[in-house]
C-alpha cells in the first residue's frame, strides 16, 4: 500500500541519518499475526504435558 511504502521510506530515511541498518523485516510480507507465536508455544506445551 501507499501508506506502507511511506512508512518504510520514513524508517529508511531516519535509519540512514542515525547510521543503523534497516534489517530484513521492513514490510509485513513475512510477519505473522500478533500472538501467533504464543499460540504455537501454548499448543506445544499442551502436547508435551
N, C-alpha and C positions, 0 to 999 in steps of 0.2 A: 504494500500500500504506500501511498504518498507519505502518510504520517510516519510509517515505519522507516522509510528512506530518510526522512527529515531527522528522526531520532538518531539513526546511525551516523548521518553526516555530522550532527551536533557532537556526538560522542567522539567521532574520529578527530574532529577539529580540536577539541579540548584535550584529547589524548596526545595529539601532536604538540600542543602548547606545553603540556606537562612532561613530555618525553617518555610516555608509557606506551606499551603495546596495546593493540586493540583486543587481542585474544581471538579465539576462533568461534565464539558464540555471539556474534553481533545481532543476528536476526532470530526469529522464532522457529526456523526450519527444523532444528534438532532438539527443541525443548519439549519436555513432557508437561502435561497439566500439573498445576500446583498440587502437591500432596501425593502424586503418583508413586514416588519413591517410598514414601511412608507406607502406603497401602501395600506395595510389593513386599516390604520388610515384614509387615504385620502378617501377611499370608504365609510367608516363610516361617515365621516364629510359630504360628498356629500349627503348621505342618510338623515342625520338629518336636513341639511339646505335645 
